Amino acid sequence: MTVLLKTNAAAIAITVVDRSAFQTLAQTLPTPTRHWLSALGFTGAPDSFALVPGPDGKLGQVFAGISHIADPFALAALPQALPEGRYRLATNEGLTLQAEAAALSWELGAYQFDLYKPRRRAPAELCLAPSADAQRGLAFATAMAATRDLVNTPAEHMGPEELAQAAQMIAKQHGATFKQIVGDDLLKQNFPAIHAVGRASTRAPRLIELNWGAADAPLLCIVGKGVCFDTGGLDIKGADGMRQMKKDMGGAANALGLAALVMAFKLPVRLQVLIPAVENSIAGNAYRPGDVIKTRKGLHIEIGNTDAEGRVVLSDALAYASEGNPELIIDLATLTGAARVALGAQLPALFSKHFDSARDLVDLGLKLEDPMWHMPLWAPYKAGIESSIGDIVNTGRNALGGAINAALFLEYFVPENQDWLHIDLFAWNDVARPGRPVGGEAQTIRTLLAYLEQRFA
């Protein structure tokens, strides 16, 4: 941790301002300080900072610009840019940054995936007064960093077995029970779709399950797509399309991140986490275009394209989740390129049967700066996934509405009266921003946690 929950008067003070606050504050600063900041061109712009020397020539204080006091990335530009050492937030001038935002943004700014490449330097440390809000910010940062690490780890070291080990570690940390169904046992226990997608890999497919909470609490089920590497199968991807497919388990990583927060904050729910974990590989026993696969629900899927494998493995997991009659199912999946074409990398697509819930989530996501965008479960498009030899086909008639077609496919495996949220996310930063380096990302889990707190409080 680079945030230390303790006071330290000797730490270097950071004065937090926005443009407006800086204009007011600048008039009260000592003339040398005002001239120094003017020479540096500091105006309080978000993600900017200025180092101000003290009388002895050493670093005396820091001015940092933010957009607003609740910005979850307010201080993210600082930990790896400021000189090594300990800092504190000034309390007698500037803005008072929310403790949760301060802790979260500092930790996210210090994040670096260093499993293989050591850091060049240690990040600066921030001393914060102990508080529940600061603890909450650190809890979010811990879950988000763990999510990023899972996505960033190459498939060589993050296959189905390693993903199961990560889930087991999270279960142990929070007192949850862990189990998994592996390899041909998937067939024995009626998970044929998961088995079909993963059987060609030398690394056995599996269904990972965590359970936590009181038996009489409302059941919440979180499902995450765990395709640990996706070649596309026999409908093989091109080199560019396959390059980042270690991230195709980003839904599972985000599901585990959200589950860790549910347990850490002790939400009054009975939590079930389901992760179908597979590699979509190529071998003589790989599933083929044109095959018809029976699912746990009994529906038969015609395989239009083996590269639309995520919805196939999720079909068994969603059917199993529904058998417990949960109050809510949330699935998270790096499911379609079509969602990225429509909304880009930063906006996950949200599908819900209930417009009011979807609107609440969109509004909440915008407020928390952890956004998602509502897309329609447009029933007339179901005609595009009808099959002449099976119940449904895993591809549409053409490329139009691809994210909607995938969501409608999943809806077949969720009972009509079952409350369900489907989130098609990217789980990846394609450009670097403060606190958000290029690589794996936790998306929507802060918003979903806040929504669950409101719903189950």
KAWOQUI-V400304 format. One line per field, one symbol per residue. ss: DSSP state (@ for helix, = for strand, . for the rest). phi: phi as a letter, one per 40 degrees, with the letter a starting at -180 (. if undefined). burial: I if it has 9 or more other C-alpha atoms within 8 Angstrom, else O. A space follows every 10 residues. Layout:
ss = ???
phi = ???
burial = ???
//
This chain:
ss = ..===..... .======.@@ @@@@@@.... @@@@@@@@@@ ........== ===.....== =====..... .......... .....====. ........@@ @@@@@@@@@@ .......... ....====.. .@@@@@@@@@ @@@@@@@@@@ @@..@@@..@ @@@@@@@@@@ @@@@..==== ==..@@@@.. .@@@@@@@.. .....===== ==.....=== ========== ........@@ @@..@@@@@@ @@@@@@@@@@ @@@@....== ========== .......... .===.....= ==.......@ @@@@@@@@@@ @@.....=== ===...@@@@ @@@....=== ==..@@@@@@ @@@@@@@@.. .===....@@ @@@@@=.... .==....... .@@@@@@@@@ @........= ====...==. ..=..=..== ....@@@@@@ @@@@@@.
phi = .bbbcacacc cccbccabdc ccdccdcccd ddcccccccc gcbgcdgbab cbccdcgccb abbbcbcacb ccbdbcccdb bcddibbacc bbagcccccc cccccccccc cacbcbbccc acccbbcbcd accccccccc cccccccdcc ccccddbacd cccccccccc dccbgccbaa bbgccdccbg bccccccccc ccbccabcbb bahccccccb bbbbcbccab cggcccccdc ccdbccccbc cccccccccc cdcccfccbb cbbbbcbabc bbacbccbdg cbbcbdchcb bcccaccbcc ccccdccccc dcccfccabb bbaccbcccc ccbgccbccb bacbcccccc ccccccccfb cabcbcccdd cdccbcbcbb cabcbccacc gcccdcccdc ccbbddccca bbbcbcfacc bcbdgbcdhd acbgcccccc cccccbc
burial = OIIIIOIOOO IIIIIIIIIO IIIOIOOOOO OOIIOIIIOO OIIIIIIIII IIIIOOOOII IIIIIIIOII IIIIIIIIII OOOOOIIIII OOOIIOIOII IIIIIIIIII OOOOOOOOOO OOIIIIIIOI OOOIIIIIII IOIIIIIIII IIIOIOOIII IIIIOOIIOI IIOIOIIIOI IIIOOIIOOO IIIIIIIIII IOIIIIIIII IIIOOOIIII IIIIIIIIII IIIIIOIOOO OIOOIIIIII IIIIIIIIII IIIOOOIIII IIIIIIIIII IIOOOIIIIO OIIIIIOOII IIIIIIIIII IIIIIIIIII IIOOOIIIII IIIIIIOIII OOIOIOIIII IIOOOOOIIO IIOIIIOIOI IIIIOOIOOO IIOOIIIOOI IIIIIIOOOO OIIIIIIIII OOIIOOOIOI IIIIIIIIIO OOOIIIIIII IIIIIIIIIO IIIOOOO
//
